[in-house]
């Protein structure tokens, strides 16, 4: 019963995330190029009414996302919601780019929907951790340190590839890594708040504060990736890295077990294939 509730919550979260993305795209479509070194350039995004409305809807979607994490766990909930969001986005955004969905895009949507079925059938266990356990805290620390080291390397690549086509890809990887880590910290925040004691709650709230910053940073980096590189490639890199980080975090930190690895991997591969079939749409949507 809990799984069914988790699926329903995930569907509503995905729909709202898709609507949020469309509104945010409307908001950034008429502003100058975003530059990380220019604060006023970044603030131009926030000044857009459509972007703010999209951001608010996105936060409602995020609350539902947290419920899905609490019920299903990050290793499955994050790729599950991401796949459905990718499927719903062309449906809601087709009016924005004034183009009907073709056979390729329709196939991509159907593959994405089929992919979440494989994820569900893979029978991923819920999280199994004790927030007071030193094992949980040590694993969270180790994972965070490894992620930080990898993030620093990609930041260096981003800085060294200024003026090249690689800069967009580096921004997409950075965005995906930040959003994936935000998913992991969201799960950590849920586990902490469920713990017994004020210190656990305060720690959980700190994690959610980090998630808020991460979501904003990830969104800005994603926009830079779209501006500096090809939308289709950027989207694939962003989604692939985001799913990888969330799944690895779910397995390593939160002891989630994937009972049918074959079905799970098939679902992940199908998500990437579905995303690939939507490249033409994504490029039009982000142009």
N, C-alpha and C positions, 0 to 999 in steps of 0.2 A: 504493500500500500504506500509506504514511504517513497519508493522508487517512482511510482506513478505520479505522486504529488510533485516530486522533484522534476520529472519530465514536463509536467504542466507548467510549473514555475519557470523552467528553462525556456519553454516556448514563448511565454509572455515576455520574459527578459530579452530574448532574441529579437522579438518584434519591436520592442521599445528601443533597443540598441540600434536597430536598422533605421528607424524613424529619426533617432538622434543623429545618426551619421548623415542622413540626407539634409537635415536642418543645418548642421554644422558646415556641410559642404556649401550650402547656399550662403552661409555667413562669410566664408573665406574666399568665395569665388571673385569678389570684387575688391579685395584688399591687396596692397602691394606684397611683394615677396617677403616671406617671414625670414628674419635673420636672428640667429641665436645671440649675436653680439649686440643687437639693437633692442633694448627694452621696449621702446615705443612701438617697434615693429611687432613684437609679441603682444603688446597691449591692444593693438588694432583688432586682433582676433576677439578679445574679450569685449570690445566696444560694440561688436556686431550683435544686433538683437536676435537674428536667426541663430547665430552661434550660441548665444546665451540660452535661448529656449531649447536648443538641441542639447546643450550641456545639462540643463535641469532634467530633461526627459532621460538623459543618459544616467543621471544619478538615481532616478527612480528605477531604471533598469538595473542599476548596480545593486540596489537593495534586494531586488528579486534574485539577482545573481548570487548574493551572499546567502540567501535562503537555499538556493540550489547547491552551493558549496557545502552548507551545513548538512544537507540531506544526502548528497551523492559523493562529495569529496572532490578536490580540485583536479585529480588525475583524469576524471571523466567529465565533470561538469564544465570545465573550461573549454576543451575541444568540442563538446556537445553543443554548447551555446554559441561558440564561434562559428561552427558549421551552419547552424540554423540562421545565424545573423547574416552570413554570406549568402544564404539561399533567399532570405527575405529582402535583402538590400536591393537587388535588381528589380524586384516587384514594386517596391515603393519608390525607387528612384527613376523608373522608366519614364514617368511623366516629366521629371526634371530635365532629362536630356532629350526629351521629345522623340523617343525612338522605341518602337516595339521590340520585344525580345524575340530573337531569332531561334532557330532550331538548336544551335550550338549552346546558347545561353540557357534555353529550356532544359537541355540535356545536363548542363552543369548544375542547375538547381535540383533536378531529380537525383543526380549522383550524390549531392550534398545531403539530401534528405535520406537517401539510402545509407549513406555513411553513418549517420547517427543511429540507425537501426543496428548496424554492425557493432558500434560502440556499446549500445545497450546489451546486445547479445553476448558481448565479451565478458560480462559479469564481473565488473570491477568492484572490489569490496569498498566499504566505507572506511573512513580514517580510523586508525586504532592507535591512539597515543594518549599519554598522560601528560598534561601540560606542566606538571610539577616534576616530571622525570628528567634526570640529567641526560638520559639517552636522547630524548626529544630535543632538549635545548642544545646539546652538543651537535646533533645532526643539523639543526637549523643554523647554527653558527658555521659549521663546515660548509654547508651548501651556500650560505651567504658570502663566505670568503671566496669560494671558487667562482661564484657569479660575479663578485666585485672585480676579481682579477681578469676574468674574461671581458667584462664591461670596459675596464681600463684599456685593454688592448684594442678593442673596437673603437673607443674614443680616439686613441692615437691614430688609428687608420683613418678615421673620419677627418681628423685635423690635417693629416698628411696628404689627403686626396683632394684638397681644395682645387676646384677648377677642372676636375676630371669626372668621368661618368661613374666612377667607383664611389663617389661621395653619396649619391642617392642610395646605393646599395648599403653602404655603411650606416646611413641614417635609418634605413629600414630595419637592419639587424639590431641597432640600438633601441629602436622603438619596440620591436618584438621582445627583446630581452627585458626591457623595463616593464612592459605590460604582462609578460609572463611572470616576472618576479612579484609584481603587484598581486597577481592571482595567488601566488604562494603565500605572501604576507597576509592576504585576506583570509586564507584558510588558517594561518597561524593566529590571527586576531580572533577568529571564531573559537578556536580551541582554547585560547587564553581566557576569553570572556566566559566560557563555559566552566572554567576552573573555579575553585573555591577560595575566595579571598579578594580583598580590594586590590592588592598588588597585581593579581592576574588580570583584573578588569582594566587597570590603568595601563598595563603592558599591552593588552589587546587594543585599547584606544590609541596608543602610540603607533602600533602597527597600522591601524586604519588611517592615521594621519599621514604616515609614510606612503600608504596606498593612494591617498588623494593627490599627493605631490607627484607620485609616479604616474598616475593616470593623466594628469595635465602635461607632464614632461613627455610621456609617450605619445600623446596626441600632437604636440608641437613637433616632435621628431618625425612622426608619421607624415605630417604636412610638408616638412622639409624634404623627406624622401620622395614625395609625389612631385615636388617642384624641381628637384635635382636629378631625378632618374625616371625610368619608365614606370608607369603606375602598376602595370601587371607584374613586373619583376619585384617592385617594392612591396606590393601586397602579398605576393607569395613568400618572400623572405620574412616579412613581418609576421604573417600567420604561422609559418613553419617554426620560426624561433620561439614565438609565444607559446605554441603548443608543446614544443620540446621542453622548455623550462618548466611549464606547469606539470607535465606528466612526470618528469624526473623528480620534481619536488614532491609530488604526491606519493611516489613510490619510496623515495629515500627518506624523506622527513616524516611523512604521515602514515607510513607502513601500509599503503594501499596495495592490494594484490590484484593482478590481472589474471583471471582464471583461464581465459582463452586468449593468449597472446596473438595467435593467428588472426582471429576476428578483430581484435583491437587494432593491430597494425594495418589490416585491410581497411578498416574504417578511417584511420589517419591518412593512408595513401589515397583513398577515395576523396577525402577532403581536399588534398592537394591537387588531385586531378580535376575536381569540380571547380576549384579556384582557378586552375589553369584555363578551363573552358570559358571562364567569365572574364578573361583578360581583356578582350576587346571592349566589353561593357565597362570594365573598371577604368580603362584608359579614356573612354569617352566621358565617364562620370567625373573623373579627376582632371580632365583637360579644361 
